[in-house]
């Protein structure tokens, strides 16, 4: 599964969590290999909405 880091915009493939944390087997956190930012893996609904709604469609249009 591919991800895009919300901080540095790097696109990368999901990697399995390799940590000693007891929650690691069911962990939904993703860590960017470039900047180290951790974020929650998006769910099915959010993924579906991102595919259907054009990029930038929901941004604030009052700045125009």
CHARMM internal coordinates of N, CA and C (Angstrom, degrees):
IC EDIT
DIST 1 N 1 CA 1.4482
DIST 1 CA 1 C 1.5279
ANGL 1 N 1 CA 1 C 109.32
DIST 1 C 2 N 1.2860
ANGL 1 CA 1 C 2 N 116.03
DIHE 1 N 1 CA 1 C 2 N 135.66
DIST 2 N 2 CA 1.4586
ANGL 1 C 2 N 2 CA 122.33
DIHE 1 CA 1 C 2 N 2 CA -178.00
DIST 2 CA 2 C 1.5257
ANGL 2 N 2 CA 2 C 110.79
DIHE 1 C 2 N 2 CA 2 C -94.50
DIST 2 C 3 N 1.3302
ANGL 2 CA 2 C 3 N 116.55
DIHE 2 N 2 CA 2 C 3 N 145.32
DIST 3 N 3 CA 1.4606
ANGL 2 C 3 N 3 CA 122.65
DIHE 2 CA 2 C 3 N 3 CA 179.08
DIST 3 CA 3 C 1.5205
ANGL 3 N 3 CA 3 C 109.40
DIHE 2 C 3 N 3 CA 3 C -132.38
DIST 3 C 4 N 1.3305
ANGL 3 CA 3 C 4 N 115.49
DIHE 3 N 3 CA 3 C 4 N 157.34
DIST 4 N 4 CA 1.4673
ANGL 3 C 4 N 4 CA 121.47
DIHE 3 CA 3 C 4 N 4 CA 172.64
DIST 4 CA 4 C 1.5181
ANGL 4 N 4 CA 4 C 107.29
DIHE 3 C 4 N 4 CA 4 C -122.80
DIST 4 C 5 N 1.3163
ANGL 4 CA 4 C 5 N 116.75
DIHE 4 N 4 CA 4 C 5 N 125.43
DIST 5 N 5 CA 1.4535
ANGL 4 C 5 N 5 CA 121.62
DIHE 4 CA 4 C 5 N 5 CA -179.68
DIST 5 CA 5 C 1.5312
ANGL 5 N 5 CA 5 C 109.36
DIHE 4 C 5 N 5 CA 5 C -67.83
DIST 5 C 6 N 1.3460
ANGL 5 CA 5 C 6 N 118.07
DIHE 5 N 5 CA 5 C 6 N 126.20
DIST 6 N 6 CA 1.4557
ANGL 5 C 6 N 6 CA 120.02
DIHE 5 CA 5 C 6 N 6 CA 179.56
DIST 6 CA 6 C 1.5300
ANGL 6 N 6 CA 6 C 113.36
DIHE 5 C 6 N 6 CA 6 C -70.80
DIST 6 C 7 N 1.3327
ANGL 6 CA 6 C 7 N 117.24
DIHE 6 N 6 CA 6 C 7 N -14.65
DIST 7 N 7 CA 1.4582
ANGL 6 C 7 N 7 CA 120.52
DIHE 6 CA 6 C 7 N 7 CA -178.50
DIST 7 CA 7 C 1.5297
ANGL 7 N 7 CA 7 C 112.48
DIHE 6 C 7 N 7 CA 7 C -91.98
DIST 7 C 8 N 1.3411
ANGL 7 CA 7 C 8 N 117.45
DIHE 7 N 7 CA 7 C 8 N -50.89
DIST 8 N 8 CA 1.4659
ANGL 7 C 8 N 8 CA 119.91
DIHE 7 CA 7 C 8 N 8 CA -175.83
DIST 8 CA 8 C 1.5299
ANGL 8 N 8 CA 8 C 113.11
DIHE 7 C 8 N 8 CA 8 C -112.29
DIST 8 C 9 N 1.3228
ANGL 8 CA 8 C 9 N 118.24
DIHE 8 N 8 CA 8 C 9 N 0.37
DIST 9 N 9 CA 1.4714
ANGL 8 C 9 N 9 CA 126.65
DIHE 8 CA 8 C 9 N 9 CA 176.71
DIST 9 CA 9 C 1.5362
ANGL 9 N 9 CA 9 C 115.30
DIHE 8 C 9 N 9 CA 9 C 64.94
DIST 9 C 10 N 1.3280
ANGL 9 CA 9 C 10 N 118.15
DIHE 9 N 9 CA 9 C 10 N 15.87
DIST 10 N 10 CA 1.4602
ANGL 9 C 10 N 10 CA 121.10
DIHE 9 CA 9 C 10 N 10 CA 176.03
DIST 10 CA 10 C 1.5221
ANGL 10 N 10 CA 10 C 109.43
DIHE 9 C 10 N 10 CA 10 C -69.18
DIST 10 C 11 N 1.3297
ANGL 10 CA 10 C 11 N 116.68
DIHE 10 N 10 CA 10 C 11 N 133.72
DIST 11 N 11 CA 1.4595
ANGL 10 C 11 N 11 CA 120.94
DIHE 10 CA 10 C 11 N 11 CA 173.73
DIST 11 CA 11 C 1.5197
ANGL 11 N 11 CA 11 C 107.45
DIHE 10 C 11 N 11 CA 11 C -95.29
DIST 11 C 12 N 1.3437
ANGL 11 CA 11 C 12 N 116.54
DIHE 11 N 11 CA 11 C 12 N 129.51
DIST 12 N 12 CA 1.4565
ANGL 11 C 12 N 12 CA 120.77
DIHE 11 CA 11 C 12 N 12 CA -177.85
DIST 12 CA 12 C 1.5201
ANGL 12 N 12 CA 12 C 110.16
DIHE 11 C 12 N 12 CA 12 C -148.39
DIST 12 C 13 N 1.3224
ANGL 12 CA 12 C 13 N 115.32
DIHE 12 N 12 CA 12 C 13 N 162.85
DIST 13 N 13 CA 1.4542
ANGL 12 C 13 N 13 CA 121.92
DIHE 12 CA 12 C 13 N 13 CA 178.59
DIST 13 CA 13 C 1.5198
ANGL 13 N 13 CA 13 C 109.11
DIHE 12 C 13 N 13 CA 13 C -85.31
DIST 13 C 14 N 1.3202
ANGL 13 CA 13 C 14 N 115.75
DIHE 13 N 13 CA 13 C 14 N 145.00
DIST 14 N 14 CA 1.4590
ANGL 13 C 14 N 14 CA 122.07
DIHE 13 CA 13 C 14 N 14 CA 179.34
DIST 14 CA 14 C 1.5188
ANGL 14 N 14 CA 14 C 110.36
DIHE 13 C 14 N 14 CA 14 C -62.21
DIST 14 C 15 N 1.3178
ANGL 14 CA 14 C 15 N 115.88
DIHE 14 N 14 CA 14 C 15 N 137.76
DIST 15 N 15 CA 1.4539
ANGL 14 C 15 N 15 CA 121.23
DIHE 14 CA 14 C 15 N 15 CA 176.59
DIST 15 CA 15 C 1.5161
ANGL 15 N 15 CA 15 C 108.70
DIHE 14 C 15 N 15 CA 15 C -120.03
DIST 15 C 16 N 1.3215
ANGL 15 CA 15 C 16 N 116.07
DIHE 15 N 15 CA 15 C 16 N 145.71
DIST 16 N 16 CA 1.4568
ANGL 15 C 16 N 16 CA 121.16
DIHE 15 CA 15 C 16 N 16 CA 178.99
DIST 16 CA 16 C 1.5208
ANGL 16 N 16 CA 16 C 109.32
DIHE 15 C 16 N 16 CA 16 C -68.33
DIST 16 C 17 N 1.3147
ANGL 16 CA 16 C 17 N 115.70
DIHE 16 N 16 CA 16 C 17 N 141.83
DIST 17 N 17 CA 1.4657
ANGL 16 C 17 N 17 CA 121.48
DIHE 16 CA 16 C 17 N 17 CA 179.91
DIST 17 CA 17 C 1.5269
ANGL 17 N 17 CA 17 C 109.60
DIHE 16 C 17 N 17 CA 17 C -67.03
DIST 17 C 18 N 1.3225
ANGL 17 CA 17 C 18 N 117.01
DIHE 17 N 17 CA 17 C 18 N 122.11
DIST 18 N 18 CA 1.4696
ANGL 17 C 18 N 18 CA 122.56
DIHE 17 CA 17 C 18 N 18 CA 178.11
DIST 18 CA 18 C 1.5231
ANGL 18 N 18 CA 18 C 108.30
DIHE 17 C 18 N 18 CA 18 C -113.69
DIST 18 C 19 N 1.3172
ANGL 18 CA 18 C 19 N 116.18
DIHE 18 N 18 CA 18 C 19 N 76.00
DIST 19 N 19 CA 1.4511
ANGL 18 C 19 N 19 CA 120.35
DIHE 18 CA 18 C 19 N 19 CA -176.83
DIST 19 CA 19 C 1.5214
ANGL 19 N 19 CA 19 C 109.80
DIHE 18 C 19 N 19 CA 19 C -135.95
DIST 19 C 20 N 1.3110
ANGL 19 CA 19 C 20 N 116.02
DIHE 19 N 19 CA 19 C 20 N 165.95
DIST 20 N 20 CA 1.4618
ANGL 19 C 20 N 20 CA 120.80
DIHE 19 CA 19 C 20 N 20 CA 177.01
DIST 20 CA 20 C 1.5176
ANGL 20 N 20 CA 20 C 111.69
DIHE 19 C 20 N 20 CA 20 C -90.11
DIST 20 C 21 N 1.3040
ANGL 20 CA 20 C 21 N 117.89
DIHE 20 N 20 CA 20 C 21 N 3.11
DIST 21 N 21 CA 1.4612
ANGL 20 C 21 N 21 CA 122.65
DIHE 20 CA 20 C 21 N 21 CA 178.73
DIST 21 CA 21 C 1.5344
ANGL 21 N 21 CA 21 C 109.26
DIHE 20 C 21 N 21 CA 21 C -60.80
DIST 21 C 22 N 1.3309
ANGL 21 CA 21 C 22 N 118.82
DIHE 21 N 21 CA 21 C 22 N 135.43
DIST 22 N 22 CA 1.4718
ANGL 21 C 22 N 22 CA 120.38
DIHE 21 CA 21 C 22 N 22 CA -179.86
DIST 22 CA 22 C 1.5299
ANGL 22 N 22 CA 22 C 113.24
DIHE 21 C 22 N 22 CA 22 C -66.80
DIST 22 C 23 N 1.3202
ANGL 22 CA 22 C 23 N 118.34
DIHE 22 N 22 CA 22 C 23 N -16.11
DIST 23 N 23 CA 1.4598
ANGL 22 C 23 N 23 CA 121.91
DIHE 22 CA 22 C 23 N 23 CA 179.22
DIST 23 CA 23 C 1.5247
ANGL 23 N 23 CA 23 C 112.68
DIHE 22 C 23 N 23 CA 23 C -91.72
DIST 23 C 24 N 1.3134
ANGL 23 CA 23 C 24 N 118.28
DIHE 23 N 23 CA 23 C 24 N -0.69
DIST 24 N 24 CA 1.4639
ANGL 23 C 24 N 24 CA 122.84
DIHE 23 CA 23 C 24 N 24 CA -175.03
DIST 24 CA 24 C 1.5269
ANGL 24 N 24 CA 24 C 114.82
DIHE 23 C 24 N 24 CA 24 C -54.58
DIST 24 C 25 N 1.3266
ANGL 24 CA 24 C 25 N 120.95
DIHE 24 N 24 CA 24 C 25 N -40.61
DIST 25 N 25 CA 1.4691
ANGL 24 C 25 N 25 CA 119.28
DIHE 24 CA 24 C 25 N 25 CA -178.39
DIST 25 CA 25 C 1.5286
ANGL 25 N 25 CA 25 C 114.23
DIHE 24 C 25 N 25 CA 25 C -59.83
DIST 25 C 26 N 1.3183
ANGL 25 CA 25 C 26 N 119.19
DIHE 25 N 25 CA 25 C 26 N -33.80
DIST 26 N 26 CA 1.4609
ANGL 25 C 26 N 26 CA 121.29
DIHE 25 CA 25 C 26 N 26 CA 179.82
DIST 26 CA 26 C 1.5209
ANGL 26 N 26 CA 26 C 112.96
DIHE 25 C 26 N 26 CA 26 C -111.56
DIST 26 C 27 N 1.3109
ANGL 26 CA 26 C 27 N 116.73
DIHE 26 N 26 CA 26 C 27 N 17.84
DIST 27 N 27 CA 1.4636
ANGL 26 C 27 N 27 CA 122.10
DIHE 26 CA 26 C 27 N 27 CA -175.10
DIST 27 CA 27 C 1.5263
ANGL 27 N 27 CA 27 C 111.91
DIHE 26 C 27 N 27 CA 27 C -66.91
DIST 27 C 28 N 1.3317
ANGL 27 CA 27 C 28 N 117.03
DIHE 27 N 27 CA 27 C 28 N 134.57
DIST 28 N 28 CA 1.4623
ANGL 27 C 28 N 28 CA 122.54
DIHE 27 CA 27 C 28 N 28 CA 177.91
DIST 28 CA 28 C 1.5225
ANGL 28 N 28 CA 28 C 111.84
DIHE 27 C 28 N 28 CA 28 C -104.27
DIST 28 C 29 N 1.3386
ANGL 28 CA 28 C 29 N 116.70
DIHE 28 N 28 CA 28 C 29 N 7.65
DIST 29 N 29 CA 1.4580
ANGL 28 C 29 N 29 CA 120.31
DIHE 28 CA 28 C 29 N 29 CA 179.60
DIST 29 CA 29 C 1.5226
ANGL 29 N 29 CA 29 C 110.09
DIHE 28 C 29 N 29 CA 29 C -81.82
DIST 29 C 30 N 1.3274
ANGL 29 CA 29 C 30 N 115.41
DIHE 29 N 29 CA 29 C 30 N 144.00
DIST 30 N 30 CA 1.4622
ANGL 29 C 30 N 30 CA 122.78
DIHE 29 CA 29 C 30 N 30 CA 177.53
DIST 30 CA 30 C 1.5223
ANGL 30 N 30 CA 30 C 106.82
DIHE 29 C 30 N 30 CA 30 C -122.29
DIST 30 C 31 N 1.3260
ANGL 30 CA 30 C 31 N 117.23
DIHE 30 N 30 CA 30 C 31 N 136.79
DIST 31 N 31 CA 1.4622
ANGL 30 C 31 N 31 CA 121.37
DIHE 30 CA 30 C 31 N 31 CA 179.94
DIST 31 CA 31 C 1.5190
ANGL 31 N 31 CA 31 C 109.42
DIHE 30 C 31 N 31 CA 31 C -114.65
DIST 31 C 32 N 1.3233
ANGL 31 CA 31 C 32 N 116.19
DIHE 31 N 31 CA 31 C 32 N 128.45
DIST 32 N 32 CA 1.4601
ANGL 31 C 32 N 32 CA 121.87
DIHE 31 CA 31 C 32 N 32 CA 178.32
DIST 32 CA 32 C 1.5270
ANGL 32 N 32 CA 32 C 109.47
DIHE 31 C 32 N 32 CA 32 C -70.83
DIST 32 C 33 N 1.3301
ANGL 32 CA 32 C 33 N 117.97
DIHE 32 N 32 CA 32 C 33 N 128.60
DIST 33 N 33 CA 1.4652
ANGL 32 C 33 N 33 CA 120.09
DIHE 32 CA 32 C 33 N 33 CA 179.70
DIST 33 CA 33 C 1.5291
ANGL 33 N 33 CA 33 C 113.56
DIHE 32 C 33 N 33 CA 33 C -70.73
DIST 33 C 34 N 1.3325
ANGL 33 CA 33 C 34 N 118.09
DIHE 33 N 33 CA 33 C 34 N -19.83
DIST 34 N 34 CA 1.4714
ANGL 33 C 34 N 34 CA 120.61
DIHE 33 CA 33 C 34 N 34 CA -179.12
DIST 34 CA 34 C 1.5278
ANGL 34 N 34 CA 34 C 111.55
DIHE 33 C 34 N 34 CA 34 C -83.68
DIST 34 C 35 N 1.3345
ANGL 34 CA 34 C 35 N 117.23
DIHE 34 N 34 CA 34 C 35 N -55.25
DIST 35 N 35 CA 1.4650
ANGL 34 C 35 N 35 CA 119.95
DIHE 34 CA 34 C 35 N 35 CA -172.90
DIST 35 CA 35 C 1.5286
ANGL 35 N 35 CA 35 C 113.72
DIHE 34 C 35 N 35 CA 35 C -106.29
DIST 35 C 36 N 1.3494
ANGL 35 CA 35 C 36 N 117.55
DIHE 35 N 35 CA 35 C 36 N -11.53
DIST 36 N 36 CA 1.4596
ANGL 35 C 36 N 36 CA 120.55
DIHE 35 CA 35 C 36 N 36 CA 178.30
DIST 36 CA 36 C 1.5162
ANGL 36 N 36 CA 36 C 114.58
DIHE 35 C 36 N 36 CA 36 C 82.29
DIST 36 C 37 N 1.3288
ANGL 36 CA 36 C 37 N 117.47
DIHE 36 N 36 CA 36 C 37 N 3.04
DIST 37 N 37 CA 1.4723
ANGL 36 C 37 N 37 CA 121.30
DIHE 36 CA 36 C 37 N 37 CA 179.54
DIST 37 CA 37 C 1.5233
ANGL 37 N 37 CA 37 C 109.49
DIHE 36 C 37 N 37 CA 37 C -65.93
DIST 37 C 38 N 1.3345
ANGL 37 CA 37 C 38 N 116.97
DIHE 37 N 37 CA 37 C 38 N 134.45
DIST 38 N 38 CA 1.4552
ANGL 37 C 38 N 38 CA 121.68
DIHE 37 CA 37 C 38 N 38 CA 178.08
DIST 38 CA 38 C 1.5184
ANGL 38 N 38 CA 38 C 109.59
DIHE 37 C 38 N 38 CA 38 C -106.54
DIST 38 C 39 N 1.3196
ANGL 38 CA 38 C 39 N 115.89
DIHE 38 N 38 CA 38 C 39 N 136.12
DIST 39 N 39 CA 1.4553
ANGL 38 C 39 N 39 CA 120.98
DIHE 38 CA 38 C 39 N 39 CA 178.67
DIST 39 CA 39 C 1.5084
ANGL 39 N 39 CA 39 C 108.97
DIHE 38 C 39 N 39 CA 39 C -144.98
DIST 39 C 40 N 1.3288
ANGL 39 CA 39 C 40 N 115.82
DIHE 39 N 39 CA 39 C 40 N 161.43
DIST 40 N 40 CA 1.4555
ANGL 39 C 40 N 40 CA 121.34
DIHE 39 CA 39 C 40 N 40 CA -178.59
DIST 40 CA 40 C 1.5233
ANGL 40 N 40 CA 40 C 109.79
DIHE 39 C 40 N 40 CA 40 C -78.45
DIST 40 C 41 N 1.3135
ANGL 40 CA 40 C 41 N 115.28
DIHE 40 N 40 CA 40 C 41 N 134.04
DIST 41 N 41 CA 1.4576
ANGL 40 C 41 N 41 CA 121.31
DIHE 40 CA 40 C 41 N 41 CA 176.73
DIST 41 CA 41 C 1.5279
ANGL 41 N 41 CA 41 C 108.30
DIHE 40 C 41 N 41 CA 41 C -61.44
DIST 41 C 42 N 1.3271
ANGL 41 CA 41 C 42 N 117.63
DIHE 41 N 41 CA 41 C 42 N 131.10
DIST 42 N 42 CA 1.4595
ANGL 41 C 42 N 42 CA 120.01
DIHE 41 CA 41 C 42 N 42 CA -177.75
DIST 42 CA 42 C 1.5225
ANGL 42 N 42 CA 42 C 111.08
DIHE 41 C 42 N 42 CA 42 C -72.01
DIST 42 C 43 N 1.3189
ANGL 42 CA 42 C 43 N 114.69
DIHE 42 N 42 CA 42 C 43 N 147.07
DIST 43 N 43 CA 1.4499
ANGL 42 C 43 N 43 CA 120.79
DIHE 42 CA 42 C 43 N 43 CA -178.67
DIST 43 CA 43 C 1.5196
ANGL 43 N 43 CA 43 C 112.85
DIHE 42 C 43 N 43 CA 43 C -82.88
DIST 43 C 44 N 1.3084
ANGL 43 CA 43 C 44 N 116.10
DIHE 43 N 43 CA 43 C 44 N -179.90
DIST 44 N 44 CA 1.4523
ANGL 43 C 44 N 44 CA 123.00
DIHE 43 CA 43 C 44 N 44 CA -176.62
DIST 44 CA 44 C 1.5266
ANGL 44 N 44 CA 44 C 111.91
DIHE 43 C 44 N 44 CA 44 C -61.92
DIST 44 C 45 N 1.3444
ANGL 44 CA 44 C 45 N 117.76
DIHE 44 N 44 CA 44 C 45 N -44.27
DIST 45 N 45 CA 1.4673
ANGL 44 C 45 N 45 CA 121.90
DIHE 44 CA 44 C 45 N 45 CA -176.96
DIST 45 CA 45 C 1.5282
ANGL 45 N 45 CA 45 C 110.66
DIHE 44 C 45 N 45 CA 45 C -63.43
DIST 45 C 46 N 1.3241
ANGL 45 CA 45 C 46 N 117.10
DIHE 45 N 45 CA 45 C 46 N -46.97
DIST 46 N 46 CA 1.4666
ANGL 45 C 46 N 46 CA 120.95
DIHE 45 CA 45 C 46 N 46 CA 179.56
DIST 46 CA 46 C 1.5247
ANGL 46 N 46 CA 46 C 109.97
DIHE 45 C 46 N 46 CA 46 C -62.68
DIST 46 C 47 N 1.3099
ANGL 46 CA 46 C 47 N 116.72
DIHE 46 N 46 CA 46 C 47 N -41.68
DIST 47 N 47 CA 1.4612
ANGL 46 C 47 N 47 CA 121.70
DIHE 46 CA 46 C 47 N 47 CA 178.39
DIST 47 CA 47 C 1.5243
ANGL 47 N 47 CA 47 C 110.90
DIHE 46 C 47 N 47 CA 47 C -60.55
DIST 47 C 48 N 1.3168
ANGL 47 CA 47 C 48 N 116.98
DIHE 47 N 47 CA 47 C 48 N -43.27
DIST 48 N 48 CA 1.4550
ANGL 47 C 48 N 48 CA 122.02
DIHE 47 CA 47 C 48 N 48 CA 179.19
DIST 48 CA 48 C 1.5314
ANGL 48 N 48 CA 48 C 111.20
DIHE 47 C 48 N 48 CA 48 C -64.25
DIST 48 C 49 N 1.3287
ANGL 48 CA 48 C 49 N 117.14
DIHE 48 N 48 CA 48 C 49 N -44.28
DIST 49 N 49 CA 1.4659
ANGL 48 C 49 N 49 CA 121.19
DIHE 48 CA 48 C 49 N 49 CA 179.19
DIST 49 CA 49 C 1.5228
ANGL 49 N 49 CA 49 C 110.54
DIHE 48 C 49 N 49 CA 49 C -61.86
DIST 49 C 50 N 1.3325
ANGL 49 CA 49 C 50 N 117.72
DIHE 49 N 49 CA 49 C 50 N -41.80
DIST 50 N 50 CA 1.4752
ANGL 49 C 50 N 50 CA 121.33
DIHE 49 CA 49 C 50 N 50 CA 179.10
DIST 50 CA 50 C 1.5223
ANGL 50 N 50 CA 50 C 111.96
DIHE 49 C 50 N 50 CA 50 C -61.73
DIST 50 C 51 N 1.3344
ANGL 50 CA 50 C 51 N 117.25
DIHE 50 N 50 CA 50 C 51 N -32.14
DIST 51 N 51 CA 1.4574
ANGL 50 C 51 N 51 CA 120.53
DIHE 50 CA 50 C 51 N 51 CA 179.43
DIST 51 CA 51 C 1.5202
ANGL 51 N 51 CA 51 C 111.70
DIHE 50 C 51 N 51 CA 51 C -75.98
DIST 51 C 52 N 1.3372
ANGL 51 CA 51 C 52 N 117.78
DIHE 51 N 51 CA 51 C 52 N -32.17
DIST 52 N 52 CA 1.4607
ANGL 51 C 52 N 52 CA 122.38
DIHE 51 CA 51 C 52 N 52 CA -174.24
DIST 52 CA 52 C 1.5259
ANGL 52 N 52 CA 52 C 112.17
DIHE 51 C 52 N 52 CA 52 C -88.07
DIST 52 C 53 N 1.3321
ANGL 52 CA 52 C 53 N 117.38
DIHE 52 N 52 CA 52 C 53 N -43.50
DIST 53 N 53 CA 1.4692
ANGL 52 C 53 N 53 CA 121.95
DIHE 52 CA 52 C 53 N 53 CA -175.88
DIST 53 CA 53 C 1.5290
ANGL 53 N 53 CA 53 C 109.34
DIHE 52 C 53 N 53 CA 53 C -85.69
DIST 53 C 54 N 1.3415
ANGL 53 CA 53 C 54 N 118.18
DIHE 53 N 53 CA 53 C 54 N 130.07
DIST 54 N 54 CA 1.4691
ANGL 53 C 54 N 54 CA 121.06
DIHE 53 CA 53 C 54 N 54 CA 179.33
DIST 54 CA 54 C 1.5330
ANGL 54 N 54 CA 54 C 111.77
DIHE 53 C 54 N 54 CA 54 C -61.37
DIST 54 C 55 N 1.3295
ANGL 54 CA 54 C 55 N 116.69
DIHE 54 N 54 CA 54 C 55 N 145.84
DIST 55 N 55 CA 1.4611
ANGL 54 C 55 N 55 CA 122.04
DIHE 54 CA 54 C 55 N 55 CA 179.30
DIST 55 CA 55 C 1.5272
ANGL 55 N 55 CA 55 C 110.25
DIHE 54 C 55 N 55 CA 55 C -59.24
DIST 55 C 56 N 1.3193
ANGL 55 CA 55 C 56 N 116.95
DIHE 55 N 55 CA 55 C 56 N 132.93
DIST 56 N 56 CA 1.4500
ANGL 55 C 56 N 56 CA 121.86
DIHE 55 CA 55 C 56 N 56 CA 179.09
DIST 56 CA 56 C 1.5171
ANGL 56 N 56 CA 56 C 114.27
DIHE 55 C 56 N 56 CA 56 C 85.09
DIST 56 C 57 N 1.3181
ANGL 56 CA 56 C 57 N 118.81
DIHE 56 N 56 CA 56 C 57 N -3.44
DIST 57 N 57 CA 1.4593
ANGL 56 C 57 N 57 CA 122.77
DIHE 56 CA 56 C 57 N 57 CA -177.11
DIST 57 CA 57 C 1.5232
ANGL 57 N 57 CA 57 C 112.40
DIHE 56 C 57 N 57 CA 57 C -64.13
DIST 57 C 58 N 1.3208
ANGL 57 CA 57 C 58 N 117.87
DIHE 57 N 57 CA 57 C 58 N -37.45
DIST 58 N 58 CA 1.4571
ANGL 57 C 58 N 58 CA 121.43
DIHE 57 CA 57 C 58 N 58 CA -176.02
DIST 58 CA 58 C 1.5364
ANGL 58 N 58 CA 58 C 113.29
DIHE 57 C 58 N 58 CA 58 C -93.46
DIST 58 C 59 N 1.2896
ANGL 58 CA 58 C 59 N 118.01
DIHE 58 N 58 CA 58 C 59 N 7.63
DIST 59 N 59 CA 1.4736
ANGL 58 C 59 N 59 CA 120.63
DIHE 58 CA 58 C 59 N 59 CA 179.08
DIST 59 CA 59 C 1.5211
ANGL 59 N 59 CA 59 C 109.98
DIHE 58 C 59 N 59 CA 59 C -71.72
DIST 59 C 60 N 1.3179
ANGL 59 CA 59 C 60 N 116.25
DIHE 59 N 59 CA 59 C 60 N 159.50
DIST 60 N 60 CA 1.4690
ANGL 59 C 60 N 60 CA 122.23
DIHE 59 CA 59 C 60 N 60 CA -179.62
DIST 60 CA 60 C 1.5157
ANGL 60 N 60 CA 60 C 109.70
DIHE 59 C 60 N 60 CA 60 C -67.47
DIST 60 C 61 N 1.3153
ANGL 60 CA 60 C 61 N 117.26
DIHE 60 N 60 CA 60 C 61 N 120.13
DIST 61 N 61 CA 1.4609
ANGL 60 C 61 N 61 CA 121.51
DIHE 60 CA 60 C 61 N 61 CA -177.72
DIST 61 CA 61 C 1.5247
ANGL 61 N 61 CA 61 C 112.28
DIHE 60 C 61 N 61 CA 61 C -94.52
DIST 61 C 62 N 1.3233
ANGL 61 CA 61 C 62 N 119.04
DIHE 61 N 61 CA 61 C 62 N 2.41
DIST 62 N 62 CA 1.4614
ANGL 61 C 62 N 62 CA 121.61
DIHE 61 CA 61 C 62 N 62 CA -178.77
DIST 62 CA 62 C 1.5275
ANGL 62 N 62 CA 62 C 112.23
DIHE 61 C 62 N 62 CA 62 C -72.56
DIST 62 C 63 N 1.3288
ANGL 62 CA 62 C 63 N 118.61
DIHE 62 N 62 CA 62 C 63 N -13.91
DIST 63 N 63 CA 1.4637
ANGL 62 C 63 N 63 CA 122.11
DIHE 62 CA 62 C 63 N 63 CA -179.80
DIST 63 CA 63 C 1.5243
ANGL 63 N 63 CA 63 C 112.37
DIHE 62 C 63 N 63 CA 63 C -79.02
DIST 63 C 64 N 1.3145
ANGL 63 CA 63 C 64 N 118.64
DIHE 63 N 63 CA 63 C 64 N -5.30
DIST 64 N 64 CA 1.4756
ANGL 63 C 64 N 64 CA 121.58
DIHE 63 CA 63 C 64 N 64 CA -177.17
DIST 64 CA 64 C 1.4819
ANGL 64 N 64 CA 64 C 111.45
DIHE 63 C 64 N 64 CA 64 C -80.49
END
COOR INIT
IC SEED 1 N 1 CA 1 C
IC BUILD
